Amino acid sequence: MKSKKNLTRFTYESAAFEGWRLSITKAGTTFTRYFPDKKFGGGKKSLAVAEKTLVELKALLDGAKKVDGKLPPATTKKAEKLLAEAF
């Protein structure tokens, strides 16, 4: 499986983590979440959850109004909550 925009595949033979990392930066704020294969039942399933979460996060961030060129705290909290609840 290849990495995609905002989604990076991590596969290490010597490390405990295998899965996908979602990382997106908007208006100077970076949001990151890891989707391990073990938790989601394999590479394809973890990718599917990561892609679904990315779509939801992009919709939230694209619809947010910026204050002084930055995301408002309410939007940042909503995005962090969305990432925390992704499964």
N, C-alpha and C positions, 0 to 999 in steps of 0.2 A: 504494500500500500504506500502511495506517495503522499507527501504533505500537500496541503492546499493553502490558499490564502487564509491567514488567521488561524490555521490548524496545522500543528506540527506533530509528526509521528516520532515517538521515542521508543526505540527498541535497543536495549543494551543486554548483552549476554552476561555481563558481570554485575549488573545492578538489579535491584529488586523491582524497579518500575518499568513497565511496558504499557504503553497507551498513547493517548492523544493529549496535547496541550492546546487549549484555546487561549489566544492572546490577541487583544484588540486595544488600540489606543485611539481615543477620541478627545479632542480639545485638551490635550496635555494630561489626560488621566488614562492609565493603563489598567485593564481588567484581565485577569488570568485565572484559569481553572484547569485542573488536570482531570482527565477521564481515564482511569486505569482499566486495562482489559480484565483484570481479576474481578473488579467490582461489577462490571457491566456484562460479563460473560463472553468476552472475546473482542478481537480487533474491530470487526464489522459493527457489532452492537455498540461499542464505545464510540466509534466514529459517528454512528447514527444519532446518538444522544448529543454528542459534541456539535454536530451540524444543526440539529434542532435548536439547541441552546444558542448557537451563534446567530441564527436567523432571528430569534426572539430578542437577543441582546442588540443586534443591529437595528431592529425596528424601534426599540426603546430609545437608543442613542440618537438615531437619525431624526426622531420626532421631538427630541428635547430642544428647548430653547436655551441658548447660551447666555450667561450673565458675565459681562466683561471678558468674553472670549473663553470662558470656562463653563463646565457643566455645573448646574446648581447642586447643592448637597442632597436634595430630595431625589434627583435623578441618579446620583451616584449610589445612594442607599438602595434604590430600587434595583439597580444593576447588580449590586453586590448580593442582594437577596435572591435575585433570579439565578445567579451563579451558584449560590449556596444550596438552593433547592433543586438544582438540576439533577435528574436521575431517570 
